[in-house]
Amino acid sequence: MSLAMKKKFLVVFEVGANNLSGFLPDVPGVISTAATLEQMRKVMREAVEFHLEALAADGDPIPEPATTSVDFAHEDPEHGVLSCIVEWLEVAVPQYQSVA
């Protein structure tokens, strides 16, 4: 049986000339893009929840939210990011219980 609880992960949205992209430092491999910030929040939440469900279904550990800040000191300004938006993204995190 699958249950879900909510957790907040830090997310970084990078604003480019034509769209936004995003990633979560605590959930490697999950990225997404969208045309607007509102769409970005939606598709990023969907991507993270899908990834976490797959991890849980495979019996892999679910990453815990641990990052509380992002250091942009070593960012390369030449890679097209005009600005960044850093905020908390609440996602459903699956919790599996065995059924006897």
Phi and psi restraints in degrees (value plus and minus 20) as a CYANA .aco file:
   2 SER   PHI    -127.2   -87.2
   2 SER   PSI     107.0   147.0
   3 LEU   PHI    -139.0   -99.0
   3 LEU   PSI     141.2   181.2
   4 ALA   PHI    -154.7  -114.7
   4 ALA   PSI     123.5   163.5
   5 MET   PHI    -142.8  -102.8
   5 MET   PSI     140.3   180.3
   6 LYS   PHI    -116.3   -76.3
   6 LYS   PSI     118.4   158.4
   7 LYS   PHI    -157.9  -117.9
   7 LYS   PSI     133.7   173.7
   8 LYS   PHI    -127.1   -87.1
   8 LYS   PSI     104.0   144.0
   9 PHE   PHI    -130.1   -90.1
   9 PHE   PSI     124.5   164.5
  10 LEU   PHI     -92.7   -52.7
  10 LEU   PSI     112.1   152.1
  11 VAL   PHI    -145.4  -105.4
  11 VAL   PSI     124.3   164.3
  12 VAL   PHI    -135.7   -95.7
  12 VAL   PSI     100.2   140.2
  13 PHE   PHI    -124.5   -84.5
  13 PHE   PSI     103.5   143.5
  14 GLU   PHI    -119.6   -79.6
  14 GLU   PSI     105.0   145.0
  15 VAL   PHI    -113.1   -73.1
  15 VAL   PSI     101.5   141.5
  16 GLY   PHI    -129.0   -89.0
  16 GLY   PSI    -196.4  -156.4
  17 ALA   PHI     -85.4   -45.4
  17 ALA   PSI     -52.7   -12.7
  18 ASN   PHI    -139.9   -99.9
  18 ASN   PSI     -32.4     7.6
  19 ASN   PHI    -184.4  -144.4
  19 ASN   PSI    -194.6  -154.6
  20 LEU   PHI    -139.5   -99.5
  20 LEU   PSI     131.6   171.6
  21 SER   PHI    -150.3  -110.3
  21 SER   PSI     143.6   183.6
  22 GLY   PHI    -172.4  -132.4
  22 GLY   PSI     138.4   178.4
  23 PHE   PHI    -173.7  -133.7
  23 PHE   PSI     140.7   180.7
  24 LEU   PHI    -135.8   -95.8
  24 LEU   PSI      98.4   138.4
  25 PRO   PHI     -75.9   -35.9
  25 PRO   PSI     -50.6   -10.6
  26 ASP   PHI    -108.4   -68.4
  26 ASP   PSI     -25.1    14.9
  27 VAL   PHI    -148.4  -108.4
  27 VAL   PSI      60.4   100.4
  28 PRO   PHI     -77.9   -37.9
  28 PRO   PSI     122.7   162.7
  29 GLY   PHI      70.4   110.4
  29 GLY   PSI     -29.0    11.0
  30 VAL   PHI    -119.6   -79.6
  30 VAL   PSI      95.0   135.0
  31 ILE   PHI    -156.6  -116.6
  31 ILE   PSI     142.3   182.3
  32 SER   PHI    -179.7  -139.7
  32 SER   PSI     145.6   185.6
  33 THR   PHI    -157.2  -117.2
  33 THR   PSI     136.7   176.7
  34 ALA   PHI    -183.3  -143.3
  34 ALA   PSI     147.0   187.0
  35 ALA   PHI    -100.8   -60.8
  35 ALA   PSI     -51.6   -11.6
  36 THR   PHI    -149.5  -109.5
  36 THR   PSI     143.2   183.2
  37 LEU   PHI     -83.5   -43.5
  37 LEU   PSI     -61.0   -21.0
  38 GLU   PHI     -80.7   -40.7
  38 GLU   PSI     -66.0   -26.0
  39 GLN   PHI     -84.1   -44.1
  39 GLN   PSI     -59.0   -19.0
  40 MET   PHI     -80.6   -40.6
  40 MET   PSI     -65.2   -25.2
  41 ARG   PHI     -79.4   -39.4
  41 ARG   PSI     -62.5   -22.5
  42 LYS   PHI     -85.9   -45.9
  42 LYS   PSI     -71.4   -31.4
  43 VAL   PHI     -89.9   -49.9
  43 VAL   PSI     -51.6   -11.6
  44 MET   PHI     -87.7   -47.7
  44 MET   PSI     -63.4   -23.4
  45 ARG   PHI     -79.6   -39.6
  45 ARG   PSI     -65.4   -25.4
  46 GLU   PHI     -81.2   -41.2
  46 GLU   PSI     -63.8   -23.8
  47 ALA   PHI     -84.0   -44.0
  47 ALA   PSI     -63.5   -23.5
  48 VAL   PHI     -86.2   -46.2
  48 VAL   PSI     -66.4   -26.4
  49 GLU   PHI     -83.0   -43.0
  49 GLU   PSI     -60.2   -20.2
  50 PHE   PHI     -81.5   -41.5
  50 PHE   PSI     -65.2   -25.2
  51 HIS   PHI     -83.1   -43.1
  51 HIS   PSI     -65.6   -25.6
  52 LEU   PHI     -85.5   -45.5
  52 LEU   PSI     -57.1   -17.1
  53 GLU   PHI     -83.0   -43.0
  53 GLU   PSI     -60.3   -20.3
  54 ALA   PHI     -85.7   -45.7
  54 ALA   PSI     -61.8   -21.8
  55 LEU   PHI     -80.1   -40.1
  55 LEU   PSI     -66.7   -26.7
  56 ALA   PHI     -83.6   -43.6
  56 ALA   PSI     -62.1   -22.1
  57 ALA   PHI     -83.2   -43.2
  57 ALA   PSI     -52.4   -12.4
  58 ASP   PHI    -105.8   -65.8
  58 ASP   PSI     -22.2    17.8
  59 GLY   PHI      58.5    98.5
  59 GLY   PSI      -5.2    34.8
  60 ASP   PHI    -104.5   -64.5
  60 ASP   PSI     134.1   174.1
  61 PRO   PHI     -86.9   -46.9
  61 PRO   PSI     123.9   163.9
  62 ILE   PHI    -109.5   -69.5
  62 ILE   PSI     106.6   146.6
  63 PRO   PHI     -83.1   -43.1
  63 PRO   PSI     123.7   163.7
  64 GLU   PHI    -114.4   -74.4
  64 GLU   PSI     124.4   164.4
  65 PRO   PHI     -85.4   -45.4
  65 PRO   PSI     101.1   141.1
  66 ALA   PHI    -151.1  -111.1
  66 ALA   PSI     -48.5    -8.5
  67 THR   PHI     -93.5   -53.5
  67 THR   PSI     112.2   152.2
  68 THR   PHI    -140.3  -100.3
  68 THR   PSI     -27.7    12.3
  69 SER   PHI    -175.7  -135.7
  69 SER   PSI     144.4   184.4
  70 VAL   PHI    -148.9  -108.9
  70 VAL   PSI     113.6   153.6
  71 ASP   PHI    -119.0   -79.0
  71 ASP   PSI      95.3   135.3
  72 PHE   PHI    -117.7   -77.7
  72 PHE   PSI      -8.2    31.8
  73 ALA   PHI     -80.6   -40.6
  73 ALA   PSI     -51.0   -11.0
  74 HIS   PHI    -124.6   -84.6
  74 HIS   PSI      -4.6    35.4
  75 GLU   PHI     -89.6   -49.6
  75 GLU   PSI     122.3   162.3
  76 ASP   PHI    -112.9   -72.9
  76 ASP   PSI      90.8   130.8
  77 PRO   PHI     -87.6   -47.6
  77 PRO   PSI     -28.5    11.5
  78 GLU   PHI    -105.5   -65.5
  78 GLU   PSI     -25.2    14.8
  79 HIS   PHI    -111.9   -71.9
  79 HIS   PSI      -2.4    37.6
  80 GLY   PHI      71.3   111.3
  80 GLY   PSI     -16.3    23.7
  81 VAL   PHI    -106.8   -66.8
  81 VAL   PSI     101.5   141.5
  82 LEU   PHI    -103.1   -63.1
  82 LEU   PSI     -56.9   -16.9
  83 SER   PHI    -182.5  -142.5
  83 SER   PSI     149.6   189.6
  84 CYS   PHI    -147.3  -107.3
  84 CYS   PSI     125.8   165.8
  85 ILE   PHI    -138.7   -98.7
  85 ILE   PSI     103.1   143.1
  86 VAL   PHI    -136.7   -96.7
  86 VAL   PSI     105.4   145.4
  87 GLU   PHI    -174.4  -134.4
  87 GLU   PSI     155.4   195.4
  88 TRP   PHI    -110.4   -70.4
  88 TRP   PSI     117.8   157.8
  89 LEU   PHI    -140.8  -100.8
  89 LEU   PSI      97.0   137.0
  90 GLU   PHI    -104.6   -64.6
  90 GLU   PSI     107.0   147.0
  91 VAL   PHI    -151.1  -111.1
  91 VAL   PSI     135.3   175.3
  92 ALA   PHI    -100.6   -60.6
  92 ALA   PSI     105.6   145.6
  93 VAL   PHI    -129.7   -89.7
  93 VAL   PSI      99.8   139.8
  94 PRO   PHI     -88.2   -48.2
  94 PRO   PSI     121.8   161.8
  95 GLN   PHI    -146.5  -106.5
  95 GLN   PSI     101.2   141.2
  96 TYR   PHI    -123.2   -83.2
  96 TYR   PSI     117.0   157.0
  97 GLN   PHI    -141.3  -101.3
  97 GLN   PSI     121.4   161.4
  98 SER   PHI     -97.9   -57.9
  98 SER   PSI     127.1   167.1
  99 VAL   PHI    -129.6   -89.6
  99 VAL   PSI     104.7   144.7
